[in-house]
Amino acid sequence: MTINAPSSAATATAVAATQTKPAFSPDFNMFLKLLTTQMQNQNPLDPMDTAQYTSQLVQYSQVEQSMQQTGLLKDVLARLSVNDMTQMTGLIGREVEMSSPATGLTAGGSSAWAWSLPHSAAAIRGEVVDRSGRIVATTTLDPASTSGRFTWDGKSADGNTAAPGAYTLRLTATDATGNSLPATVHGVGLVTEILAGPGGALLLGVGGVTIPATALVRVSA
């Protein structure tokens, strides 16, 4: 079980760095030096208007304050992300159902999906598809049921064990008149790790693949 989160020591260092950060950056100090030098070397017969100096100083100060506020906001968001990740550790070892029809297959393991139809069908055919879109295995499901669960043992159509990775269950359901029925398929699996994704988004490791935490539709023991 893995939780990819910053260590407490790293967090403390980041907080300390934020607290000891000077109120004004070197760029702002350089601006003050340039402004002072300009004042010292201006033409005494045609001095620059004081209002213009003040306007430049105020504008640069506003930019500096905006940059500091942006930095503080990033620090707050980073801490919130760590807190959210810590709270989600309770999902590790739990079975989850995802809004995506894809789930993972680990070495020597199996994959599972939950499926549903608007009403009973005359025939339901299932195809397990790999990342490249190749059909690895096929199955038939009970057409009298409007929902159920399909567990794949990881064996391909030729009896060999499929490689670990992401797989999708694709259902084709038809009614008595041959019309297609829309099928909903959700991947099912055990959460093994919590990860921080791009932009602070939380990801779940399920069966060797990662999914957004926002894709969760059900959690069970």
TIKOLVO-681326 format. One record per atom (N, C-alpha, C, O): y, z, x; atom name. Coordinates in steps of 0.02 Angstrom, whole numbers. Layout:
BEGIN
- Y Z X CA
...
***
This chain:
BEGIN
- -60 0 43 N
- 0 0 0 CA
- 62 0 45 C
- 67 41 90 O
- 108 -46 31 N
- 166 -54 75 CA
- 230 -53 35 C
- 234 -81 -19 O
- 280 -20 63 N
- 347 -20 33 CA
- 394 -43 87 C
- 407 -5 134 O
- 421 -103 82 N
- 467 -129 132 CA
- 537 -107 116 C
- 574 -142 82 O
- 556 -49 141 N
- 623 -22 128 CA
- 651 5 193 C
- 612 24 237 O
- 717 8 201 N
- 747 36 261 CA
- 727 108 269 C
- 721 145 221 O
- 715 129 333 N
- 697 198 346 CA
- 756 243 334 C
- 814 221 331 O
- 741 309 327 N
- 795 357 315 CA
- 842 359 375 C
- 902 369 367 O
- 814 350 436 N
- 856 351 495 CA
- 904 292 495 C
- 963 299 513 O
- 878 233 475 N
- 921 174 472 CA
- 975 182 420 C
- 1032 162 430 O
- 956 212 363 N
- 1005 223 310 CA
- 1059 271 332 C
- 1118 260 319 O
- 1038 325 367 N
- 1087 374 392 CA
- 1134 342 442 C
- 1194 357 442 O
- 1107 299 485 N
- 1149 265 535 CA
- 1200 220 501 C
- 1258 218 521 O
- 1177 184 447 N
- 1223 140 411 CA
- 1278 180 378 C
- 1336 159 378 O
- 1260 238 349 N
- 1310 279 316 CA
- 1360 306 366 C
- 1420 307 353 O
- 1334 329 424 N
- 1379 356 475 CA
- 1427 302 500 C
- 1486 315 512 O
- 1401 241 509 N
- 1443 187 532 CA
- 1498 172 482 C
- 1554 156 501 O
- 1481 176 418 N
- 1530 164 366 CA
- 1584 218 366 C
- 1643 204 358 O
- 1562 281 376 N
- 1610 336 374 CA
- 1656 336 434 C
- 1714 358 430 O
- 1631 311 492 N
- 1672 312 552 CA
- 1710 247 563 C
- 1745 240 613 O
- 1704 200 518 N
- 1738 137 526 CA
- 1813 148 522 C
- 1836 181 476 O
- 1852 121 570 N
- 1924 131 570 CA
- 1957 103 507 C
- 1933 55 478 O
- 2011 135 488 N
- 2045 115 427 CA
- 2072 44 433 C
- 2076 8 383 O
- 2091 24 494 N
- 2117 -43 504 CA
- 2076 -79 556 C
- 2060 -50 608 O
- 2058 -140 544 N
- 2017 -178 589 CA
- 2057 -203 648 C
- 2119 -203 645 O
- 2024 -224 703 N
- 2060 -252 760 CA
- 2104 -311 741 C
- 2157 -321 771 O
- 2083 -351 692 N
- 2124 -407 670 CA
- 2191 -384 643 C
- 2243 -415 655 O
- 2190 -329 606 N
- 2253 -303 578 CA
- 2297 -277 633 C
- 2358 -288 631 O
- 2269 -243 683 N
- 2308 -218 740 CA
- 2338 -276 778 C
- 2396 -272 801 O
- 2300 -331 787 N
- 2326 -390 821 CA
- 2384 -420 782 C
- 2433 -443 811 O
- 2378 -419 715 N
- 2433 -445 674 CA
- 2496 -405 684 C
- 2551 -433 688 O
- 2489 -338 689 N
- 2547 -296 700 CA
- 2579 -310 768 C
- 2640 -311 774 O
- 2537 -321 819 N
- 2564 -336 885 CA
- 2602 -402 885 C
- 2656 -408 914 O
- 2574 -452 852 N
- 2608 -517 848 CA
- 2673 -512 810 C
- 2724 -542 829 O
- 2672 -473 756 N
- 2732 -465 716 CA
- 2786 -429 756 C
- 2845 -447 753 O
- 2765 -378 794 N
- 2814 -340 836 CA
- 2842 -384 891 C
- 2902 -383 905 O
- 2799 -424 922 N
- 2822 -470 975 CA
- 2870 -521 947 C
- 2919 -539 980 O
- 2856 -546 887 N
- 2900 -594 856 CA
- 2969 -564 842 C
- 3020 -596 851 O
- 2969 -501 821 N
- 3033 -467 808 CA
- 3072 -457 872 C
- 3133 -464 873 O
- 3037 -441 927 N
- 3071 -428 991 CA
- 3099 -492 1022 C
- 3147 -490 1060 O
- 3069 -549 1006 N
- 3089 -611 1038 CA
- 3124 -660 990 C
- 3131 -719 1006 O
- 3145 -635 933 N
- 3179 -680 887 CA
- 3251 -693 910 C
- 3278 -657 951 O
- 3279 -745 884 N
- 3348 -764 900 CA
- 3395 -713 868 C
- 3398 -710 806 O
- 3432 -675 907 N
- 3476 -625 878 CA
- 3532 -656 835 C
- 3561 -622 792 O
- 3546 -720 848 N
- 3598 -753 808 CA
- 3571 -780 742 C
- 3608 -795 696 O
- 3505 -786 739 N
- 3474 -810 678 CA
- 3409 -771 665 C
- 3355 -800 667 O
- 3416 -706 652 N
- 3356 -664 644 CA
- 3318 -682 580 C
- 3347 -706 530 O
- 3253 -668 583 N
- 3212 -679 523 CA
- 3228 -628 470 C
- 3241 -570 486 O
- 3227 -649 409 N
- 3244 -604 353 CA
- 3193 -547 351 C
- 3133 -558 356 O
- 3218 -486 344 N
- 3174 -426 341 CA
- 3125 -431 283 C
- 3068 -408 288 O
- 3147 -462 229 N
- 3103 -468 171 CA
- 3042 -510 187 C
- 2988 -497 161 O
- 3050 -560 231 N
- 2993 -601 250 CA
- 2943 -561 292 C
- 2882 -568 283 O
- 2968 -519 337 N
- 2924 -476 376 CA
- 2884 -430 329 C
- 2823 -423 335 O
- 2920 -401 282 N
- 2888 -354 236 CA
- 2835 -389 194 C
- 2781 -363 181 O
- 2852 -451 172 N
- 2805 -489 131 CA
- 2742 -505 170 C
- 2687 -499 143 O
- 2749 -525 234 N
- 2690 -540 275 CA
- 2647 -478 285 C
- 2586 -481 281 O
- 2680 -422 298 N
- 2644 -360 309 CA
- 2604 -338 247 C
- 2546 -318 252 O
- 2637 -343 190 N
- 2605 -323 127 CA
- 2546 -369 112 C
- 2493 -345 91 O
- 2554 -434 121 N
- 2501 -481 106 CA
- 2440 -469 150 C
- 2383 -469 126 O
- 2452 -459 215 N
- 2396 -448 260 CA
- 2362 -381 246 C
- 2301 -375 250 O
- 2402 -332 227 N
- 2373 -267 211 CA
- 2329 -272 149 C
- 2276 -240 146 O
- 2349 -313 101 N
- 2309 -321 40 CA
- 2242 -355 56 C
- 2190 -337 29 O
- 2245 -405 101 N
- 2183 -438 122 CA
- 2137 -389 157 C
- 2077 -388 144 O
- 2165 -347 200 N
- 2126 -298 236 CA
- 2092 -249 188 C
- 2034 -232 196 O
- 2130 -226 139 N
- 2102 -179 90 CA
- 2047 -211 49 C
- 1997 -180 33 O
- 2057 -275 32 N
- 2006 -311 -6 CA
- 1941 -317 34 C
- 1887 -310 7 O
- 1948 -330 100 N
- 1888 -336 143 CA
- 1852 -269 147 C
- 1790 -266 147 O
- 1890 -215 152 N
- 1859 -148 156 CA
- 1822 -132 91 C
- 1768 -104 92 O
- 1853 -150 34 N
- 1822 -136 -30 CA
- 1757 -177 -38 C
- 1708 -152 -66 O
- 1758 -239 -13 N
- 1698 -280 -16 CA
- 1642 -249 25 C
- 1584 -249 4 O
- 1659 -224 84 N
- 1609 -191 126 CA
- 1580 -129 93 C
- 1520 -118 96 O
- 1623 -89 62 N
- 1599 -29 28 CA
- 1554 -48 -31 C
- 1504 -14 -44 O
- 1572 -102 -67 N
- 1531 -123 -124 CA
- 1462 -145 -101 C
- 1413 -131 -134 O
- 1459 -180 -43 N
- 1394 -201 -16 CA
- 1352 -140 2 C
- 1291 -140 -10 O
- 1384 -89 30 N
- 1347 -28 47 CA
- 1319 5 -15 C
- 1261 28 -15 O
- 1359 8 -68 N
- 1336 39 -131 CA
- 1278 0 -160 C
- 1228 30 -182 O
- 1283 -67 -161 N
- 1229 -108 -188 CA
- 1164 -100 -148 C
- 1110 -99 -176 O
- 1171 -94 -81 N
- 1112 -85 -39 CA
- 1078 -19 -55 C
- 1017 -16 -57 O
- 1117 34 -66 N
- 1088 99 -81 CA
- 1054 98 -150 C
- 1002 128 -160 O
- 1086 63 -198 N
- 1056 57 -264 CA
- 989 20 -260 C
- 941 39 -293 O
- 987 -33 -218 N
- 925 -71 -210 CA
- 869 -27 -183 C
- 812 -31 -206 O
- 886 15 -134 N
- 835 60 -105 CA
- 812 110 -158 C
- 752 125 -162 O
- 859 136 -198 N
- 840 183 -250 CA
- 794 151 -302 C
- 745 181 -324 O
- 812 89 -321 N
- 770 54 -370 CA
- 700 42 -342 C
- 650 49 -377 O
- 696 24 -277 N
- 632 12 -246 CA
- 590 76 -246 C
- 530 75 -259 O
- 623 132 -230 N
- 587 197 -228 CA
- 560 214 -297 C
- 504 239 -303 O
- 599 201 -349 N
- 577 217 -416 CA
- 518 173 -437 C
- 477 194 -478 O
- 515 112 -410 N
- 462 65 -430 CA
- 397 76 -393 C
- 348 42 -407 O
- 396 123 -346 N
- 333 136 -310 CA
- 278 161 -357 C
- 219 157 -341 O
- 298 186 -415 N
- 249 208 -464 CA
- 206 151 -491 C
- 155 163 -522 O
- 228 88 -479 N
- 189 31 -503 CA
- 131 14 -457 C
- 85 -21 -476 O
- 133 39 -395 N
- 80 23 -347 CA
- 13 50 -373 C
- 7 108 -391 O
- -36 6 -375 N
- -102 24 -401 CA
- -109 15 -476 C
- -163 24 -503 O
- -54 -4 -509 N
- -56 -16 -581 CA
- -68 -90 -596 C
- -50 -133 -556 O
- -100 -104 -653 N
- -110 -173 -674 CA
- -48 -196 -712 C
- -22 -160 -755 O
- -24 -256 -696 N
- 35 -283 -729 CA
- 20 -352 -757 C
- -23 -388 -732 O
- 56 -368 -809 N
- 52 -435 -839 CA
- 120 -468 -829 C
- 172 -436 -840 O
- 120 -531 -807 N
- 181 -565 -788 CA
- 196 -623 -835 C
- 149 -652 -863 O
- 258 -641 -842 N
- 277 -696 -885 CA
- 257 -764 -855 C
- 260 -814 -890 O
- 237 -765 -792 N
- 216 -827 -759 CA
- 141 -838 -768 C
- 103 -790 -770 O
- 119 -901 -775 N
- 47 -915 -781 CA
- 11 -913 -714 C
- -49 -927 -711 O
- 46 -897 -660 N
- 15 -894 -593 CA
- 0 -823 -574 C
- 36 -776 -592 O
- -53 -815 -537 N
- -71 -750 -508 CA
- -106 -763 -442 C
- -118 -820 -424 O
- -124 -709 -407 N
- -154 -718 -341 CA
- -229 -707 -339 C
- -257 -673 -382 O
- -260 -735 -288 N
- -331 -724 -275 CA
- -337 -700 -204 C
- -315 -733 -157 O
- -367 -641 -195 N
- -378 -614 -128 CA
- -449 -629 -105 C
- -492 -647 -146 O
- -462 -622 -41 N
- -528 -636 -14 CA
- -580 -590 -47 C
- -573 -529 -45 O
- -631 -620 -76 N
- -684 -582 -108 CA
- -664 -552 -175 C
- -703 -514 -204 O
- -605 -568 -200 N
- -581 -539 -263 CA
- -586 -589 -321 C
- -620 -640 -316 O
- -552 -573 -374 N
- -551 -615 -434 CA
- -480 -619 -460 C
- -436 -581 -440 O
- -469 -666 -505 N
- -403 -674 -537 CA
- -412 -669 -612 C
- -465 -684 -639 O
- -358 -647 -646 N
- -363 -638 -719 CA
- -298 -662 -752 C
- -245 -662 -722 O
- -305 -683 -814 N
- -249 -705 -854 CA
- -257 -680 -926 C
- -313 -673 -950 O
- -201 -667 -959 N
- -200 -652 -1031 CA
- -172 -714 -1066 C
- -123 -743 -1043 O
- -202 -734 -1120 N
- -179 -794 -1155 CA
- -174 -780 -1230 C
- -205 -734 -1257 O
- -134 -821 -1264 N
- -126 -815 -1337 CA
- -108 -882 -1367 C
- -78 -925 -1334 O
- -127 -891 -1431 N
- -111 -951 -1469 CA
- -78 -930 -1535 C
- -87 -874 -1557 O
- -39 -975 -1566 N
- -7 -958 -1630 CA
- -58 -948 -1686 C
- -45 -909 -1732 O
- -115 -983 -1683 N
- -170 -973 -1731 CA
- -234 -1000 -1699 C
- -232 -1031 -1647 O
- -290 -987 -1732 N
- -355 -1006 -1703 CA
- -359 -1082 -1693 C
- -328 -1121 -1730 O
- -398 -1102 -1644 N
- -405 -1173 -1627 CA
- -476 -1196 -1639 C
- -522 -1156 -1651 O
- -485 -1261 -1634 N
- -552 -1289 -1640 CA
- -585 -1292 -1571 C
- -646 -1289 -1565 O
- -544 -1298 -1519 N
- -571 -1301 -1451 CA
- -517 -1278 -1402 C
- -457 -1292 -1411 O
- -538 -1242 -1350 N
- -492 -1219 -1298 CA
- -525 -1232 -1230 C
- -579 -1206 -1216 O
- -491 -1271 -1191 N
- -516 -1286 -1124 CA
- -467 -1257 -1073 C
- -406 -1263 -1079 O
- -495 -1224 -1022 N
- -453 -1195 -970 CA
- -466 -1227 -902 C
- -523 -1243 -886 O
- -413 -1235 -863 N
- -419 -1263 -795 CA
- -382 -1217 -747 C
- -324 -1200 -757 O
- -417 -1196 -694 N
- -386 -1157 -641 CA
- -360 -1206 -589 C
- -398 -1246 -561 O
- -295 -1202 -576 N
- -262 -1251 -533 CA
- -232 -1215 -472 C
- -204 -1161 -479 O
- -238 -1246 -413 N
- -209 -1215 -354 CA
- -136 -1237 -345 C
- -108 -1271 -389 O
- -105 -1217 -289 N
- -34 -1232 -278 CA
- -19 -1307 -278 C
- 35 -1328 -299 O
- -66 -1346 -254 N
- -54 -1418 -248 CA
- -67 -1455 -314 C
- -58 -1516 -317 O
- -88 -1418 -366 N
- -101 -1450 -430 CA
- -173 -1474 -438 C
- -190 -1506 -487 O
- -215 -1459 -388 N
- -285 -1480 -391 CA
- -326 -1433 -435 C
- -319 -1372 -429 O
- -367 -1461 -479 N
- -409 -1421 -523 CA
- -467 -1393 -482 C
- -507 -1430 -453 O
- -472 -1327 -480 N
- -523 -1293 -440 CA
- -584 -1274 -482 C
- -641 -1279 -459 O
- -571 -1253 -544 N
- -626 -1232 -588 CA
- -606 -1245 -660 C
- -546 -1250 -676 O
- -655 -1251 -703 N
- -643 -1261 -775 CA
- -683 -1211 -816 C
- -732 -1183 -792 O
- -660 -1201 -877 N
- -695 -1154 -922 CA
- -679 -1172 -994 C
- -633 -1210 -1007 O
- -718 -1145 -1040 N
- -703 -1151 -1111 CA
- -696 -1080 -1139 C
- -732 -1035 -1120 O
- -648 -1072 -1184 N
- -634 -1007 -1214 CA
- -652 -1007 -1288 C
- -659 -1060 -1318 O
- -660 -948 -1316 N
- -680 -940 -1386 CA
- -624 -966 -1431 C
- -570 -936 -1433 O
- -635 -1020 -1468 N
- -583 -1049 -1510 CA
- -568 -1007 -1573 C
- -517 -1017 -1606 O
- -612 -961 -1589 N
- -600 -919 -1648 CA
- -548 -866 -1635 C
- -520 -837 -1682 O
- -535 -852 -1572 N
- -486 -799 -1554 CA
- -417 -829 -1545 C
- -410 -885 -1521 O
- -367 -791 -1563 N
- -299 -813 -1552 CA
- -269 -783 -1488 C
- -214 -801 -1469 O
- -306 -739 -1456 N
- -283 -710 -1392 CA
- -344 -683 -1355 C
- -397 -671 -1385 O
- -336 -674 -1291 N
- -392 -648 -1252 CA
- -375 -642 -1179 C
- -317 -648 -1160 O
- -426 -632 -1139 N
- -417 -624 -1068 CA
- -472 -664 -1032 C
- -530 -661 -1051 O
- -452 -700 -981 N
- -500 -738 -942 CA
- -498 -714 -869 C
- -445 -711 -838 O
- -557 -697 -843 N
- -563 -675 -773 CA
- -602 -727 -735 C
- -658 -745 -753 O
- -573 -751 -681 N
- -605 -801 -638 CA
- -633 -767 -576 C
- -598 -728 -543 O
- -696 -781 -559 N
- -729 -748 -503 CA
- -711 -778 -435 C
- -737 -756 -384 O
- -667 -827 -435 N
- -646 -857 -372 CA
- -692 -913 -348 C
- -683 -939 -293 O
- -741 -932 -389 N
- -787 -985 -370 CA
- -760 -1053 -395 C
- -738 -1058 -453 O
- -762 -1103 -353 N
- -740 -1169 -373 CA
- -797 -1204 -411 C
- -852 -1178 -417 O
- -782 -1264 -436 N
- -831 -1300 -476 CA
- -895 -1316 -437 C
- -948 -1323 -467 O
- -890 -1323 -371 N
- -949 -1339 -331 CA
- -986 -1277 -307 C
- -1033 -1282 -268 O
- -965 -1217 -331 N
- -999 -1156 -314 CA
- -973 -1121 -252 C
- -995 -1066 -236 O
- -926 -1152 -216 N
- -898 -1121 -157 CA
- -843 -1071 -175 C
- -814 -1075 -230 O
- -828 -1025 -130 N
- -775 -977 -142 CA
- -707 -1008 -126 C
- -698 -1035 -71 O
- -661 -1004 -172 N
- -595 -1034 -162 CA
- -555 -993 -111 C
- -568 -933 -103 O
- -508 -1025 -78 N
- -467 -992 -28 CA
- -418 -944 -62 C
- -395 -958 -117 O
- -402 -889 -30 N
- -352 -843 -58 CA
- -285 -879 -67 C
- -268 -924 -29 O
- -248 -858 -118 N
- -183 -889 -131 CA
- -164 -883 -203 C
- -193 -843 -240 O
- -116 -924 -224 N
- -92 -923 -293 CA
- -128 -975 -335 C
- -138 -1031 -313 O
- -147 -955 -395 N
- -182 -1000 -442 CA
- -152 -993 -512 C
- -128 -940 -531 O
- -155 -1047 -548 N
- -128 -1049 -616 CA
- -182 -1068 -666 C
- -225 -1111 -652 O
- -181 -1036 -724 N
- -227 -1055 -777 CA
- -190 -1100 -826 C
- -138 -1082 -853 O
- -217 -1159 -836 N
- -187 -1208 -881 CA
- -233 -1217 -941 C
- -291 -1237 -933 O
- -206 -1203 -1001 N
- -247 -1208 -1062 CA
- -229 -1270 -1102 C
- -171 -1289 -1108 O
- -281 -1301 -1131 N
- -272 -1356 -1178 CA
- -308 -1337 -1242 C
- -369 -1333 -1243 O
- -270 -1325 -1294 N
- -299 -1303 -1358 CA
- -282 -1355 -1412 C
- -227 -1381 -1416 O
- -332 -1369 -1455 N
- -322 -1416 -1510 CA
- -349 -1387 -1575 C
- -397 -1347 -1574 O
- -318 -1406 -1630 N
- -342 -1382 -1695 CA
- -393 -1431 -1724 C
- -415 -1477 -1689 O
- -413 -1419 -1786 N
- -467 -1459 -1816 CA
- -447 -1533 -1824 C
- -491 -1576 -1826 O
- -383 -1547 -1828 N
- -360 -1616 -1836 CA
- -345 -1649 -1769 C
- -324 -1707 -1767 O
- -357 -1614 -1714 N
- -345 -1642 -1648 CA
- -275 -1632 -1620 C
- -259 -1655 -1566 O
- -233 -1596 -1658 N
- -165 -1584 -1635 CA
- -165 -1528 -1582 C
- -203 -1480 -1587 O
- -121 -1534 -1534 N
- -116 -1484 -1481 CA
- -82 -1421 -1506 C
- -37 -1424 -1548 O
- -104 -1364 -1481 N
- -74 -1300 -1497 CA
- -41 -1272 -1434 C
- -69 -1274 -1380 O
- 20 -1245 -1441 N
- 54 -1216 -1383 CA
- 19 -1151 -1362 C
- 8 -1106 -1402 O
- 3 -1147 -1299 N
- -32 -1088 -1273 CA
- 15 -1050 -1225 C
- 51 -1079 -1186 O
- 13 -984 -1231 N
- 50 -940 -1186 CA
- 1 -908 -1137 C
- -48 -877 -1158 O
- 15 -915 -1073 N
- -29 -888 -1021 CA
- 11 -844 -975 C
- 63 -864 -949 O
- -13 -783 -963 N
- 18 -735 -918 CA
- -30 -715 -863 C
- -88 -698 -877 O
- -7 -716 -801 N
- -48 -692 -746 CA
- -55 -616 -749 C
- -9 -581 -769 O
- -113 -591 -727 N
- -128 -519 -727 CA
- -153 -500 -658 C
- -191 -537 -626 O
- -133 -441 -634 N
- -157 -419 -569 CA
- -133 -349 -552 C
- -94 -320 -589 O
- -158 -322 -495 N
- -139 -256 -472 CA
- -81 -261 -423 C
- -81 -304 -379 O
- -33 -217 -430 N
- 24 -214 -383 CA
- 1 -178 -320 C
- -26 -123 -323 O
- 13 -210 -263 N
- -6 -180 -199 CA
- 54 -161 -156 C
- 47 -120 -110 O
- 112 -190 -169 N
- 171 -174 -128 CA
- 235 -192 -166 C
- 235 -232 -213 O
- 290 -160 -144 N
- 356 -174 -171 CA
- 398 -201 -113 C
- 398 -172 -59 O
- 434 -257 -125 N
- 473 -287 -72 CA
- 544 -300 -96 C
- 557 -306 -155 O
- 590 -303 -47 N
- 660 -321 -62 CA
- 668 -395 -48 C
- 656 -418 8 O
- 688 -433 -98 N
- 697 -505 -91 CA
- 769 -524 -76 C
- 810 -480 -65 O
- 784 -588 -75 N
- 853 -611 -63 CA
- 902 -583 -113 C
- 888 -579 -173 O
- 960 -562 -88 N
- 1010 -535 -133 CA
- 994 -467 -161 C
- 1026 -444 -208 O
- 944 -433 -132 N
- 926 -367 -157 CA
- 879 -367 -215 C
- 862 -314 -242 O
- 856 -427 -236 N
- 809 -430 -292 CA
- 742 -399 -272 C
- 720 -406 -216 O
- 711 -363 -319 N
- 648 -330 -305 CA
- 590 -377 -322 C
- 589 -411 -373 O
- 540 -377 -276 N
- 481 -418 -285 CA
- 419 -374 -285 C
- 418 -322 -252 O
- 368 -396 -321 N
- 305 -360 -323 CA
- 251 -401 -289 C
- 246 -461 -300 O
- 211 -369 -246 N
- 154 -403 -217 CA
- 94 -393 -263 C
- 72 -337 -274 O
- 69 -448 -290 N
- 12 -446 -338 CA
- -41 -497 -315 C
- -29 -557 -317 O
- -98 -471 -295 N
- -152 -516 -275 CA
- -134 -561 -217 C
- -160 -617 -213 O
- -91 -538 -172 N
- -74 -579 -114 CA
- -15 -626 -125 C
- 4 -662 -79 O
- 14 -627 -185 N
- 73 -667 -198 CA
- 129 -621 -221 C
- 117 -565 -243 O
- 190 -645 -216 N
- 248 -605 -237 CA
- 279 -633 -300 C
- 283 -694 -308 O
- 300 -589 -344 N
- 332 -610 -407 CA
- 394 -567 -417 C
- 396 -510 -393 O
- 446 -593 -451 N
- 505 -552 -465 CA
- 487 -495 -512 C
- 447 -503 -558 O
- 517 -437 -501 N
- 505 -380 -544 CA
- 527 -395 -616 C
- 501 -366 -663 O
- 574 -441 -623 N
- 599 -459 -690 CA
- 547 -498 -730 C
- 556 -509 -790 O
- 492 -520 -698 N
- 440 -558 -733 CA
- 389 -514 -768 C
- 345 -539 -802 O
- 395 -448 -760 N
- 347 -403 -792 CA
- 353 -404 -868 C
- 408 -402 -895 O
- 296 -407 -901 N
- 296 -403 -974 CA
- 252 -345 -999 C
- 257 -325 -1057 O
- 209 -319 -954 N
- 166 -263 -973 CA
- 142 -227 -911 C
- 128 -258 -860 O
- 137 -161 -916 N
- 110 -119 -862 CA
- 58 -73 -893 C
- 69 -43 -945 O
- 0 -68 -859 N
- -52 -24 -886 CA
- -85 13 -828 C
- -77 -6 -770 O
- -122 64 -845 N
- -156 105 -793 CA
- -213 65 -763 C
- -248 90 -719 O
***
